[in-house]
Amino acid sequence: MEPAPAAAATTTAATEEVVGLEEEVVEAPPVIYTMENKPIVTCAGDQNLFSSLYPTLSQQLPREPMEWRRSYGRAPKMIHLESNFVQFKEELLPKDGNKALLTFPFLHIYWTECCDTEVYKATVKDDITKWQNVLKVHSSMDWLIVVVECDAKKKNKTNILPRTSIVDKIRNDFCNKQSDRCVVLSDPLKDSSRSQESWNAFLTKLRTLLLMSFTKNLGKFEDDMRTLREKRTEPGWSFCEYFMVQEELAFVFEMLQQFEDALVQYDELDALFSQYVVNFGAGDGANWLTSFCQPVRSWNGLILRKPIDMEKRELIQNQEATLLDLRSYLFSRQCTLLIFLQRPWEVSLRALELLHNCVQELKLLEVSVSPGALDCWVFLSCLEVLQRIEGCCDRSQIDANVSHTVGLWSYATEKLKSLGYLCGLVSENGPNSEDLNRTVDLLAGLGAERPETANTAQSPYKKLKEALSSVEAFEKHYLDLSHATIEMYTNIGRIRSAKLVGKDLAEFYMKKRSPQKAEVYLQGALKTYLAEGWALLITHTRKQLAECQKHLGQIENYLQTSSLLAADTNLTEEEREHFCQEILTFAKQPSDGKGQKIILSMHPFAQLKNLHFDPPNAVVHVGGMLSIELTLVNQMPITVTVDQIAINVHFNIEKNSYRKTAEWLTKHKISNGIISFPNEVVGFSLSRSSLPMLELYEMYERSPSDNSLNTTGIICKNVHMLLRRQESSSSLEIPTGLTLEDGAHVLKCSNLILEPGVNKITFKTQGNEPGTYTLRQLCISVGKMQFALPHIYPIVQYDVYSQEPQLKVEPCTDILLAGIPQKVKFTVTTGHYIMKNGDALQLSNADAMPILYHPESKAVIYSNTREKASEASLMIQSSEKITSISLPMAPAYHVIAFELEVLYLPSTPVCMVENENLSGKELQRKSKEKETSHSHMATVDQKVTIDCPWSIYSTIVALTFSIPFKAKYSLLSAGKR
């Protein structure tokens, strides 16, 4: 860091002043507005005496700090007082209306070493009287008389009164009520304890009086300045005049090395001026602002290499400064103080804010600025600030604080780019005559290079002049700045900013016909924006990338990007239609003979919304028809004629196919038949949907004085959650180079027209082989292009089953009663078997259970969905052992249902014989097995053997009859026949 102003510089300046006093020559007024300014103290009386004491005095005075207590409750501070001792002249005394504190003498000292009463009466007394009269005329009440006593002079003169006599006389003559205003300095040039004590007492008194005078006059100055500021609403008030007054206060604080207080004064001036500019933009303008609305004639940037830019200060003082002049001077002073405070990184942050604010203020004040002038001013200012910081920091500090300076690098890069486009240095054919004239005008506005940078090889002035001199030089400087900025942003983790600079660099490479270099930056930026969901940035970057891919001849990539842009609602309808026509134009081109088609992702072209099965449970038998209705959303802005839409189906034979009966599938499949697919935003990361919602709150800022509303806005309280970077090793862009599966099972619809928005497409298929069919891929063919959905998710399946014929015989009531006719229902499920004419069921007759035939008996035929298909009469033929039931003709996978009556006639003797042959325990066990729990009736199982036409094996059916009651009779004899 640069040190604060050195005391050595002050000593040198003051020594030169003292030499001037000794030579008794007419001096020029003290140098004002340098960093070595100190409070002025005038010296009257014996100048030779003071000259001999000056070296010791100048060294001893600032050694001990003094506590400075200020008004208005401000915290006290310890300061080291230094002074600029000058010969007393009446011209130095302040006149009425003079507000300059730097030229104000804070203390007046009269020096004498008179030891002779006669000499005192003859000359010294009169001289002191004249001196005090001059001070009284100018109301200067801060003075001190120093009497120097030397032992050597005492010994040489016998009539010398004691030292106290001269001091007493002076005190009686001039210090009646202020005896402390006369001090004695004993043998100041000797190295003794007495001399040191005398010096200490004198210096303490000098510091105290100097600080008292300083506090009193500074307080009065602040009051006057405050009064002047309160008059700012009055006509004729001038900001420039007030600026000079408050800057005086800043100079005084700087003079005391109170740099923080000095900085506050400039910050207050900055804020006051900014508020006036904002008010002007709102229609409430002050008259004095018109002087700052004059056109900008010079744009030579900030000047930070000297503490005070006197040229611009004089312009402000004469009320001739432009807005840029005022801002440049004000910031240069702030920069100097911040460097003294060892806060160089704050300089860079303030500089970036200043440059952006100046651009806006020029617009608010409607200042006329030549095209490119402001770009030059900003570019020069950025480099000037960076070089100023580099001058007071070492390389390790700069590298560790890149985050503070990278904004200036980026802004300088942006402005150099603007100048390059403006001056024709980026165009394909180079600058024309108009561009050259504009360049000459811009360089003329820079003026001559400043003396302080004339010998610097890489000064901002030289860099800008060289960059605008030729196409090659501009390219070199612009690329150097861009790469350096990207590297800095990357090193500090500001990836978004790095990608933004990369986009500008890609645009530059496109202008220079180097699309292969541009593509790298565009792809990197697009990947970041996709991961974080920046919709508008994604759109803009894709447009640039599409142009780049077109120039590179990357047909497949270009078409994929075009499809994404055609579906992008952030573009205008005209732009979307343009990219859609690009795709269709390529699709209509004749094939190259190889027969290969370009396969692109279907997501941007169309989205699968839902799918509807008919039948709803997506289960059909072999040979059955299945309908699949797709709802597609065409995301193109125009109607698209499609050659074919195909669904690739994967066929899988179930190992457990025996379970896939119609009944099982009906119980285990969905019933509504509709499958919905999630809505996807084209090209966005899937994790974007999992981000939290915006937490927005209103923000009001009110004035502390009158509670009026100053600003209002909206703040996001969970921005840290929304703007987190999401690292991903895989690309989030829709991949190209998709492959389609080869399979024998493909559902197709040809020659379709897709309107923008929702479209419904129906596919019909017939179940050929039993098994599970999974819909894997969806492909839309347009000319020589195919848009493919490589994976249909969630998984969509339908089942085809093959069922064996079945016969089911069951009672029509809960129980069958023996002894009376009972109805029995026959259900024949044909399955894959087709019932032909002549097919019949052959039932073996049982003596105990004859089948009763009614001529009006009918059989009903149902379809697979249990809908009634037809009705037919039953033909039953019965013989001694066989009853033949002729079945009506029916197709496969239908159901034949009919009812017959049976009569069970239990044989009593048989039962009695059977029961008599059983032991008591066995009879009890059997009766338990044959009795039902609810009726407590005995039951009998009657088995019937049925031969079916579809099988060589007989089917045995058991019918259980309940015997409602049983009668028993017996004949008893007397024992004789």
Salt bridges, closest charged atoms under 4 A:
GLU2 OE2 - ARG388 NH1 3.26
GLU67 OE1 - ARG69 NH2 3.25
GLU113 OE2 - LYS153 NZ 2.75
ASP142 OD2 - LYS216 NZ 3.21
GLU149 OE2 - LYS154 NZ 2.53
GLU149 OE1 - ARG163 NE 3.55
GLU149 OE1 - ARG194 NH2 3.08
ASP151 OD2 - LYS190 NZ 3.92
ASP173 OD2 - LYS125 NZ 3.82
ASP180 OD2 - LYS205 NZ 3.39
ASP187 OD2 - ARG194 NH1 3.34
GLU222 OE2 - ARG70 NH2 3.45
GLU222 OE2 - ARG74 NH1 3.10
ASP223 OD1 - ARG226 NH1 2.98
ASP224 OD2 - LYS220 NZ 3.38
GLU247 OE1 - ARG313 NE 2.77
GLU247 OE2 - ARG333 NE 3.98
GLU254 OE1 - ARG333 NH2 2.39
GLU260 OE1 - ARG343 NH1 2.74
ASP261 OD2 - ARG70 NH1 3.50
ASP261 OD2 - LYS77 NZ 2.66
ASP267 OD1 - ARG350 NH1 2.79
ASP270 OD1 - ARG327 NH1 2.55
ASP309 OD2 - LYS312 NZ 3.71
GLU346 OE1 - ARG343 NH2 2.81
GLU346 OE2 - ARG350 NE 3.03
GLU361 OE2 - ARG327 NH2 2.66
ASP375 OD1 - LYS415 NZ 3.30
GLU384 OE2 - ARG305 NE 3.16
ASP399 OD1 - ARG395 NH1 3.47
GLU428 OE1 - ARG513 NH2 3.19
GLU434 OE2 - ARG438 NH2 3.24
ASP435 OD1 - ARG438 NH1 3.15
GLU449 OE2 - LYS462 NZ 3.01
GLU466 OE1 - HIS477 NE2 3.54
ASP480 OD2 - LYS476 NZ 3.40
ASP504 OD1 - LYS417 NZ 3.19
GLU507 OE1 - LYS417 NZ 3.49
GLU532 OE1 - ARG496 NE 2.67
GLU573 OE2 - ARG576 NH1 3.42
GLU575 OE2 - LYS543 NZ 2.81
GLU582 OE1 - LYS550 NZ 3.35
GLU654 OE2 - LYS660 NZ 3.81
GLU663 OE2 - LYS667 NZ 3.50
GLU680 OE1 - HIS603 ND1 3.52
GLU727 OE2 - ARG725 NH1 2.34
GLU733 OE1 - ARG542 NH2 3.09
GLU741 OE2 - ARG776 NH1 3.46
ASP799 OD1 - LYS660 NZ 3.42
ASP799 OD2 - LYS669 NZ 2.93
GLU804 OE1 - HIS832 NE2 3.18
ASP839 OD2 - LYS836 NZ 3.91
GLU871 OE2 - LYS868 NZ 3.18
GLU901 OE1 - HIS854 NE2 2.91
GLU914 OE2 - LYS926 NZ 2.37
GLU929 OE2 - ARG925 NH1 3.41
